[in-house]
């Protein structure tokens, strides 16, 4: 089965000058965890992606104002992508190798065509259950040990 058969087509996109708040609003409205970043609406050429994690780590955790922080300041410029003609096995392989849950689908002119997610693969394809389970396990593993909460200091009264 090909990626074009399971991908979410024509996703909502941002441009680099959009704000983090706009990206977060699109994610909420589209029930998505990633928004492709395109050069402009005319070309739809992909220049990056912004994920919910990018917004959390690069905006919220740093105390930046999402209303003024532009996407180019917090996006991921390196895009893992596939072609609509690639097999769903290729998408699964890319997810596992790059420890990601979504792959951008880009056409031959480097324009965004869609997004394929782990949910798309599980829900719409005939990917082998064990392969999907292993990929999900890989991409869901923590990348590092979580920070331990600091003990609160107490003042002597």
C-alpha positions as CSV (number, residue, x, y, z in Angstrom):
1,X,0.0,0.0,0.0
2,X,1.2,3.5,-0.8
3,X,1.5,6.5,1.5
4,X,-1.0,8.4,-0.7
5,X,-3.7,6.0,0.3
6,X,-3.4,6.6,4.1
7,X,-2.0,10.1,4.5
8,X,-3.9,13.1,5.6
9,X,-4.1,15.3,2.5
10,X,-3.6,19.0,2.2
11,X,-2.8,19.8,5.8
12,X,-3.1,23.4,7.2
13,X,0.2,25.1,7.0
14,X,2.1,28.1,8.5
15,X,4.7,30.4,7.0
16,X,7.9,31.3,8.9
17,X,6.6,34.7,9.9
18,X,3.4,33.3,11.5
19,X,3.3,33.3,15.3
20,X,3.6,30.4,17.6
21,X,0.1,31.2,18.8
22,X,-1.2,30.7,15.2
23,X,0.5,27.4,14.9
24,X,-0.9,26.2,18.3
25,X,-4.4,27.4,17.2
26,X,-4.1,25.4,13.9
27,X,-3.0,22.3,15.9
28,X,-6.0,22.7,18.2
29,X,-8.5,23.3,15.3
30,X,-7.1,20.5,13.2
31,X,-6.5,18.1,16.1
32,X,-2.9,17.7,14.9
33,X,0.5,17.7,16.6
34,X,2.5,19.1,13.7
35,X,2.0,21.9,11.2
36,X,4.2,22.0,8.0
37,X,6.0,25.4,7.5
38,X,5.9,26.5,3.9
39,X,7.8,29.2,2.1
40,X,4.5,30.9,1.1
41,X,1.0,30.0,0.1
42,X,1.7,30.2,-3.6
43,X,4.6,27.8,-3.8
44,X,3.7,25.6,-0.8
45,X,7.3,24.6,-0.7
46,X,8.2,23.0,2.6
47,X,10.9,24.8,4.7
48,X,10.3,23.1,8.0
49,X,7.8,21.8,10.5
50,X,6.6,23.0,13.9
51,X,5.4,20.4,16.4
52,X,3.6,20.6,19.6
53,X,6.9,19.7,21.2
54,X,8.7,22.6,19.5
55,X,6.1,25.0,20.9
56,X,6.4,23.5,24.4
57,X,10.2,23.4,24.5
58,X,11.2,26.4,22.4
59,X,8.4,28.8,23.4
60,X,6.6,27.9,26.6
61,X,9.5,26.4,28.5
62,X,11.7,29.4,27.6
63,X,9.1,31.9,28.8
64,X,8.7,33.4,25.3
65,X,5.5,35.2,24.3
66,X,3.6,32.9,21.7
67,X,1.9,36.0,20.4
68,X,5.2,37.5,19.2
69,X,7.5,34.5,18.7
70,X,7.6,33.7,15.0
71,X,7.6,30.2,13.7
72,X,11.1,30.5,12.2
73,X,12.4,31.0,15.7
74,X,11.0,27.7,17.0
75,X,10.5,25.4,14.1
76,X,12.4,22.3,13.1
77,X,14.2,23.0,9.8
78,X,15.3,19.4,9.1
79,X,12.3,17.7,7.7
80,X,11.9,13.9,7.5
81,X,9.8,13.3,4.4
82,X,8.5,10.7,2.0
83,X,6.8,10.7,-1.4
84,X,3.1,10.0,-1.9
85,X,4.3,7.0,-4.1
86,X,6.4,5.5,-1.3
87,X,5.1,2.4,0.5
88,X,3.7,2.6,4.0
89,X,6.6,0.4,5.0
90,X,8.9,3.2,4.1
91,X,6.9,5.6,6.4
92,X,7.1,3.1,9.2
93,X,10.9,2.7,8.7
94,X,11.4,6.5,8.7
95,X,9.4,6.9,11.9
96,X,11.5,4.2,13.6
97,X,14.8,5.4,12.4
98,X,14.1,9.1,13.3
99,X,12.1,8.4,16.4
100,X,9.1,10.4,15.2
101,X,5.4,9.8,14.9
102,X,4.7,11.8,11.8
103,X,6.3,12.1,8.3
104,X,5.7,14.9,5.9
105,X,4.6,13.8,2.5
106,X,6.2,16.0,-0.2
107,X,5.7,15.9,-3.9
108,X,8.4,16.0,-6.6
109,X,8.4,19.8,-6.5
110,X,9.0,19.9,-2.7
111,X,5.5,21.0,-2.0
112,X,3.5,19.7,0.9
113,X,1.1,17.0,-0.2
114,X,0.1,15.6,3.2
115,X,1.2,14.1,6.5
116,X,1.3,10.4,7.4
117,X,1.1,9.7,11.1
118,X,1.4,6.6,13.3
119,X,-2.4,6.8,13.7
120,X,-2.9,6.8,9.9
121,X,-0.7,3.6,9.6
122,X,-2.5,1.8,12.4
123,X,-6.0,2.9,11.4
124,X,-5.9,2.9,7.6
125,X,-3.3,0.5,6.3
126,X,-2.4,-3.1,6.3
127,X,0.9,-2.7,8.0
128,X,1.9,-5.7,10.0
129,X,0.8,-5.5,13.6
130,X,4.1,-6.5,15.1
131,X,6.0,-4.0,12.9
132,X,3.6,-1.2,13.9
133,X,3.8,-2.2,17.6
134,X,7.6,-2.1,17.5
135,X,7.7,1.3,15.7
136,X,5.2,2.7,18.3
137,X,7.3,1.3,21.1
138,X,10.5,2.9,19.6
139,X,9.0,6.4,19.0
140,X,7.3,6.4,22.4
141,X,10.4,5.7,24.4
142,X,11.7,8.7,26.4
143,X,14.7,10.3,24.7
144,X,16.4,10.9,28.1
145,X,15.7,10.6,31.7
146,X,13.1,13.1,32.8
147,X,14.2,15.8,35.1
148,X,13.5,15.2,38.8
149,X,11.5,17.9,40.6
150,X,13.7,20.0,42.8
151,X,13.0,19.8,46.5
152,X,11.5,23.0,47.8
153,X,13.6,24.8,50.3
154,X,12.1,25.7,53.7
155,X,12.9,28.7,55.7
156,X,13.4,28.4,59.3
157,X,10.7,30.3,61.1
